[in-house]
Amino acid sequence: MSPKEELNSEKSFFDEAFTRENWSVHPSIIAFLTAMKVDKTKQALQIYVAPANHNRLAEAYTLQIVNTLLGNAYQSKHDQTVHNQDLGLDACVIVGYNTNYETQRKDNMVEMKKMHPAATTIQDQGGSLCVSFMPDDKSKYAVLKDKTFKELLTTNAMTDQGQDEVAKFYKIIDEWKKYNDENSEASLVRKYFDLLVLVKSKSSNDKIWITFWEGLHRHAAIILTHLLSGFSYKKGLLFEHNSLTTETMKKAGIHGFTDPNKTPSQIMEKIISGKRKAPLLSNLFSITAYIPTMKQGHNVATIMRVTTRQSELISKNKRALAVRSLSTNLAAWLAECETISSPFKKETKERRPCIDIMFKVQTETTIKKYTGMKEKSKWSDDEKFGGTQLYSQMSVGLNIYQTHSRRRS
């Protein structure tokens, strides 16, 4: 199978493996839908993602997104690089359903890695987390269509009412009532963290999990912001409440950094009370949910590999559109054509394009020189379109391509 055929085969496999749904989600709910383990001795969390994204988490970039989520609190409002309050429309998640580990087939298990820049390094002690990917009965996906689940997605878990709704969905009402009776003076931010710990340690209804195969850094930043946690590199790579500090944000390389003389916790409290604007923490944002069709059986390893490949291709296309010129895109396309050509035919000269490329740097010129060259080369008259003025002012590089193509099948 040629590389091109392999790509097409993977895309077909990927399309058959999932159905797509558009979700509107409140950012505060993302953490509850993320796979986690609780370190009870430290009341801290280990957070996990499925191997469905080709990116490796970058700490500085993640914290820069945290700053954006906090309403650009650590960036001068006059800085030209201030980001818009927009999470974009391209976030994509795959949706898993975790059931009883002991009864699951091995080929239906996903070995998750920690959502941390140091994941799989020597500092990553505590290992991976194995969860099931698909339910034993497709009818269990009906919960995704249920009204209570749709309401959960749009719930603001940074309010008293929202936290009660979360506790109700995850069936920990009694535990949550007991917690509130004992911690009536706790802040909403503290309660949010402790509610998440209760869900991940006590709930019998914590079955649906998501992982971002497109939008990994946004996923991490949303969770860090709501937990007010930084990345810890101590044993276990734990996430602890209120470990995010101004000093942490300062080291993130935020362009135009400014110290607001308030901690992230104080900033979050102002956002919750409405005294500071942070639209990204209050507005719903769009996610495309990829729900397994179960048509591919329990071929989970292949599904994860193919999804990672799709993540890589999307990222590659984004970079090409963002930073490349037409000429470099053309060169990359020609290289790609060579890569995906049949290995048995690409050495056959009569079937390959023969391309001669000449690079010439254009330098600043005068109208007199331009007019002379124009007459000598018998160029068409473009003065009426402003061509003379344009050429006299330009001093940029010019790539001239002379392409001669032979017949290509």
C-alpha positions in Angstrom: 0.0 0.0 0.0 1.4 3.4 -1.0 1.5 6.2 1.5 -1.4 8.0 -0.2 -3.5 4.8 -0.1 -2.6 4.4 3.6 -3.7 7.9 4.4 -7.0 7.4 2.6 -7.5 4.0 4.3 -6.9 5.6 7.7 -9.3 8.5 7.0 -12.0 6.0 6.0 -11.4 4.0 9.1 -11.6 7.2 11.2 -14.9 8.3 9.6 -16.5 4.9 10.2 -15.3 4.7 13.8 -17.2 7.8 15.1 -20.4 9.7 14.8 -20.2 13.5 15.4 -22.2 15.7 17.7 -21.9 19.4 18.4 -21.8 20.2 22.1 -22.1 23.5 23.8 -20.2 23.2 27.0 -19.5 25.3 30.0 -15.7 25.4 30.7 -16.2 24.5 34.4 -17.6 21.1 33.4 -14.6 20.0 31.4 -12.7 18.8 34.5 -15.6 16.5 35.6 -15.5 14.8 32.2 -11.8 14.2 32.4 -10.2 11.0 33.7 -8.5 11.4 37.0 -7.2 9.7 40.1 -7.3 11.1 43.6 -4.3 11.1 45.9 -6.1 11.0 49.2 -3.1 11.6 51.3 -2.5 15.0 49.7 -6.0 15.7 48.5 -4.6 16.2 45.1 -5.4 15.0 41.6 -3.6 13.1 38.8 -5.1 14.0 35.5 -5.1 11.7 32.4 -5.6 11.9 28.7 -6.0 9.2 26.1 -3.2 8.8 23.5 -5.2 10.5 20.8 -3.3 13.8 20.3 0.1 14.0 18.7 1.2 17.0 20.7 3.3 17.0 23.8 2.0 19.4 26.4 4.0 22.6 26.7 3.9 24.3 30.1 4.5 27.9 29.0 2.0 27.8 26.2 -0.6 26.3 28.5 -0.1 29.0 31.1 -0.4 31.7 28.4 -3.8 30.3 27.6 -4.6 30.3 31.4 -3.8 34.1 31.3 -6.3 34.5 28.4 -9.0 32.5 30.3 -8.4 34.9 33.2 -9.3 37.8 31.0 -5.6 38.6 30.2 -5.1 39.5 33.8 -1.3 39.2 33.6 -0.9 41.1 30.3 -0.9 44.8 29.6 -4.1 45.9 27.9 -1.9 48.0 25.6 0.1 45.0 24.4 -0.4 44.3 20.7 -0.4 40.5 21.3 -3.4 40.5 23.7 -5.5 37.5 22.7 -9.2 37.6 21.9 -11.6 36.2 24.3 -12.4 33.2 22.1 -11.7 29.5 22.5 -12.3 28.9 18.8 -14.6 26.4 17.0 -12.1 23.6 16.3 -11.9 21.8 19.6 -12.6 18.1 19.1 -13.0 15.3 21.8 -13.4 11.6 21.6 -16.0 10.3 24.1 -15.3 7.2 26.1 -17.5 5.1 28.5 -15.7 3.6 31.4 -17.3 0.4 32.9 -16.1 -2.3 35.3 -12.4 -2.9 34.7 -12.5 -6.6 35.6 -15.2 -7.5 33.0 -13.6 -5.7 30.1 -11.8 -7.2 27.1 -8.2 -6.2 26.8 -8.7 -4.8 23.3 -11.3 -2.4 24.7 -8.9 -0.8 27.2 -7.2 2.5 26.8 -3.9 3.1 28.6 -4.0 6.8 29.5 -1.0 9.0 30.2 -0.8 11.9 32.5 -1.8 15.3 31.3 1.5 16.8 32.2 4.7 18.1 30.3 6.7 15.5 32.2 4.4 12.6 31.4 6.3 9.3 30.7 9.6 10.8 32.1 11.5 9.6 35.2 9.4 12.1 37.3 6.2 10.3 36.2 5.8 8.0 39.1 2.4 6.4 39.7 2.0 5.0 36.2 -0.8 5.2 33.7 -4.5 4.7 34.1 -6.5 2.0 32.2 -10.1 2.7 31.4 -12.5 1.1 29.0 -13.3 2.9 25.8 -16.7 1.6 24.7 -19.6 0.2 26.8 -20.5 -3.5 26.6 -23.9 -2.4 25.2 -24.4 0.4 22.7 -27.7 1.4 24.3 -25.7 2.8 27.2 -24.7 5.7 24.9 -28.3 6.8 25.3 -27.1 8.8 28.3 -25.4 11.2 25.9 -28.8 12.1 24.5 -30.5 12.4 27.9 -31.8 15.7 29.0 -29.9 15.5 32.3 -26.5 15.1 30.5 -27.2 18.0 28.2 -28.1 20.1 31.2 -24.8 19.0 32.9 -22.8 20.2 29.9 -24.1 23.7 30.2 -24.0 24.0 34.0 -21.8 26.6 35.6 -20.1 24.6 38.3 -18.6 27.8 39.8 -22.0 28.7 41.4 -23.7 27.2 44.4 -26.7 26.0 42.3 -24.4 24.6 39.6 -22.3 22.6 42.2 -25.6 21.1 43.6 -26.6 20.1 40.0 -23.2 18.4 39.5 -23.5 16.5 42.7 -27.0 15.4 41.7 -25.9 14.1 38.3 -23.0 12.2 39.8 -25.2 10.8 42.5 -23.2 12.1 45.5 -25.9 14.3 47.0 -25.5 13.0 50.6 -21.7 13.3 50.5 -22.0 16.8 49.1 -24.5 17.9 51.7 -22.2 16.6 54.5 -19.3 18.5 53.0 -21.3 21.7 52.8 -22.4 21.3 56.4 -18.7 21.0 57.5 -17.3 23.6 55.2 -20.0 26.4 55.0 -17.3 29.1 54.9 -15.3 27.7 52.1 -15.1 29.8 48.9 -16.7 28.6 45.7 -13.3 28.0 44.2 -12.3 25.7 47.1 -15.7 24.0 46.9 -15.2 23.4 43.2 -12.0 21.5 43.8 -13.4 19.5 46.6 -16.5 18.6 44.6 -14.3 17.3 41.8 -12.3 15.2 44.4 -15.6 13.8 45.7 -16.8 12.9 42.2 -13.6 11.2 41.2 -13.4 9.2 44.5 -17.0 8.5 45.4 -19.3 8.7 42.4 -20.8 5.5 40.9 -22.0 7.5 37.9 -18.6 8.8 36.7 -18.6 6.8 33.5 -18.4 9.3 30.6 -14.9 10.6 29.9 -13.5 12.9 27.1 -10.1 13.6 25.8 -9.2 16.3 23.3 -7.7 15.0 20.1 -7.7 18.6 18.9 -7.2 21.3 21.5 -4.9 19.6 24.1 -3.5 22.8 25.5 -6.9 24.4 25.8 -8.0 21.3 27.7 -5.1 21.6 30.1 -5.5 25.3 30.5 -9.2 25.1 31.3 -8.6 22.6 34.1 -5.6 24.5 35.6 -7.6 27.7 35.7 -10.5 26.2 37.5 -8.3 24.2 39.9 -6.0 27.2 40.3 -3.2 24.7 40.0 0.2 24.9 38.4 2.3 22.0 37.0 4.0 20.2 39.9 7.2 18.3 39.1 7.3 16.5 42.4 6.6 12.8 42.8 3.3 11.8 41.2 2.9 14.9 39.1 0.0 16.0 41.2 -2.4 18.9 40.7 -3.1 20.8 44.0 -5.6 23.5 44.6 -4.2 27.0 44.8 -0.7 26.1 43.7 -0.9 28.5 40.8 1.0 31.7 41.7 1.8 35.0 40.2 5.5 33.9 40.0 4.3 30.9 38.0 2.6 33.1 35.5 5.6 35.4 35.3 7.8 32.6 34.2 5.4 31.6 31.5 6.8 34.1 29.0 3.6 36.1 28.6 4.3 38.9 26.2 3.8 42.3 27.9 3.6 40.7 31.3 2.2 42.9 34.0 1.7 42.1 37.7 -1.8 43.0 38.8 -0.8 42.7 42.4 -3.4 40.0 42.9 -3.0 36.2 43.1 -4.7 33.9 40.6 -7.1 32.9 43.4 -8.0 36.6 44.1 -8.5 37.2 40.3 -10.8 34.1 40.1 -12.9 35.3 43.0 -13.4 38.6 41.3 -14.4 36.9 38.1 -16.9 34.7 40.0 -18.4 37.7 41.8 -18.8 39.6 38.5 -16.3 42.3 39.5 -13.9 41.3 36.7 -14.7 40.3 33.1 -13.5 37.0 31.8 -15.9 35.9 29.0 -14.2 32.6 28.4 -15.0 31.4 31.9 -18.7 32.3 31.7 -19.7 31.6 28.1 -20.4 28.2 26.6 -17.9 27.1 24.0 -18.4 24.7 21.1 -16.9 21.2 21.0 -17.3 18.5 18.3 -17.8 15.3 20.1 -16.7 12.1 18.4 -18.7 9.2 19.7 -17.6 5.6 18.9 -20.0 3.8 16.5 -18.6 0.4 17.6 -18.5 -0.6 13.9 -14.8 -1.2 14.2 -15.3 -3.7 17.0 -13.0 -3.2 20.0 -10.0 -2.3 17.9 -9.1 0.5 20.3 -5.4 0.6 19.6 -6.0 1.2 15.9 -8.6 3.8 16.7 -6.2 5.7 18.9 -3.4 5.5 16.3 -5.6 6.7 13.5 -7.0 9.5 15.6 -3.5 10.7 16.6 -2.7 10.7 12.9 -5.7 12.9 12.1 -4.6 15.2 14.9 -1.1 15.5 13.4 -2.5 16.2 9.9 -4.8 19.0 11.2 -1.9 20.6 13.1 0.3 20.4 10.0 -2.3 22.1 7.9 -2.8 24.8 10.5 0.9 25.6 10.5 1.0 25.7 6.8 -1.9 28.1 6.6 -0.6 30.3 9.4 3.1 30.8 8.6 3.8 29.7 5.0 3.8 31.8 1.8 2.4 30.6 -1.5 5.8 29.6 -2.7 6.7 27.5 0.3 3.3 25.8 0.2 3.9 25.0 -3.4 7.3 23.5 -2.6 5.8 21.5 0.3 3.0 20.2 -2.0 5.6 19.0 -4.6 7.5 17.3 -1.9 4.3 15.6 -0.7 3.6 14.5 -4.2 6.9 12.8 -4.3 6.3 11.2 -0.9 3.0 9.7 -1.8 3.9 8.6 -5.3 3.9 4.9 -5.9 7.4 3.5 -5.1 7.3 1.6 -8.3 6.6 4.6 -10.6 8.2 7.6 -9.0 11.6 6.9 -10.5 10.2 6.7 -14.0 11.3 10.0 -15.5 8.6 10.3 -18.1 6.0 10.2 -15.3 7.6 12.8 -13.1 7.5 16.7 -13.3 10.8 18.2 -14.3 11.1 21.4 -12.4 13.8 24.1 -12.7 13.7 26.7 -10.0 15.5 30.0 -10.2 15.7 32.3 -7.2 16.3 36.0 -7.8 16.3 38.7 -5.1 14.4 41.8 -6.1 16.1 45.0 -5.1 14.9 48.5 -4.9 14.8 50.2 -8.3 13.9 53.5 -9.9 11.1 54.3 -12.4 13.8 54.9 -15.1 15.3 51.4 -14.7 11.9 49.8 -14.4 10.7 51.5 -17.6 13.8 50.5 -19.4 13.5 46.8 -18.4 9.9 46.9 -19.3 10.5 48.1 -22.8 13.5 45.7 -23.3 11.4 42.7 -22.2 8.2 44.0 -24.0 6.1 43.8 -20.9 2.4 44.7 -21.1 1.5 48.2 -19.9 0.4 48.1 -16.3 0.9 51.7 -15.4 -2.8 52.3 -15.2 -3.0 49.7 -12.5 -0.3 51.4 -10.4 2.3 49.0 -11.5 5.1 51.5 -11.9 4.6 53.0 -8.5 4.3 49.6 -6.9 7.5 48.2 -8.4 9.5 51.4 -7.6 8.6 51.0 -3.9 9.0 47.3 -3.4 12.2 45.8 -2.1 11.3 42.3 -1.3 12.4 38.9 -2.4 10.9 37.5 -5.5 10.8 33.8 -6.4 10.5 33.1 -10.1 9.5 29.6 -11.0 10.1 28.2 -14.4 8.3 24.9 -14.6 8.5 22.4 -17.5 6.2 19.4 -17.0 6.4 16.2 -18.8 3.3 14.0 -19.2 2.2 12.6 -15.8 -0.2 9.8 -15.4 
